[in-house]
């Protein structure tokens, strides 16, 4: 009778042991974990990327100073000269060009019509007309700038042909008064024999416009 009891006891012990083993396998967290290192410790180094900072200079504002030269003032009569410059005669129409020179040291401007008076042949005869032929007479009065040593000009034009019993005049000189500050009359020797009228005088123009009258 003892052997069956012993065999049953051993069978129950085996079943109990198997149950414990199964419980241990089903719960891995209950099992201790042992880490074993067989080699030297490894060190991992992380290098941050190199950042390059570029500084862009801000635009620099440049201050530009502009100097404006003052406008030339009016010409002074004492610094101007008047001389006979050109002459042209065709088909009874005669044109006489005059140069206005700046003898001063300052640039100046002049504007308008010169006043002409025929003298030396009796009573003075003023020239009052501004209507005649040619480029100088087609130019409207405008301010003309004369640099030191430079010149402007004007043209006197008349007819020396007597027609329809018209009267002719004789003059040995022309008195010129310029539209300038403190202007004085300048007498220019010139023999003129205008017929019908005393003739016409142009506005003061540039030297180029005065010369164009005789081309």
Phi, psi and omega in degrees: 000338184286326183293316178297324179294316180297321180293322180293322180295318180294324179293319179294321178297321179294321180294319180296318180295320179295325179294320178296318180297318180294322179296322179294322181288327182282348180236083185293338183288343181277352182269131177291141180250127181245118179264127182243124178254119181264344183243180179291156181293138180259131180252124180259122181250125178256120181260123179288143179297142181284128180256128178255122181260121180256124179264118180266119180296139178288147180300138180263122179284131180254126180270122180253124179257121180254126180256121179260124179290142179296149180293144179299143177275176179293149180292146174266132182302330182290343181257004182252152176230153179233125178224151175290135189242304184229162178213141178209134179222127179207132177053039175084352177261120182248136178238134178237123179263144179235143177255138175250110183262146175261105180270357181277185181253006184234137175294139182217170179237151178222146188212139173114204182248137171285152177264121181249139175225126177279127183229169175090003180231024184123225180290140178300140181240110180285147175260113186248347183274149176236017183250117179200190185262154171110164183302321183296327182277343177277348181276131176283154179299126177218152177299133180244127180268133179237117177282161176303128183085352180269185183208158169240196180191175173204170184230137172250130183230139179206169177249137179250019180256122178281133180216143178054038176069018180292156181276143174250151182243154176238134179218145178253353180202164178234126178266126185242127173241121184271150176281067181233164180291126179065031184290144176243152179290136177244130180261124181248120179296127177191129178269117181235142179230067180287143179240143179085317178204172180283354180102197183218153178234139181277171171290162174290128184232177176290163179297330178293316179292324177294317180293328181297338178296339187245018179261000000 
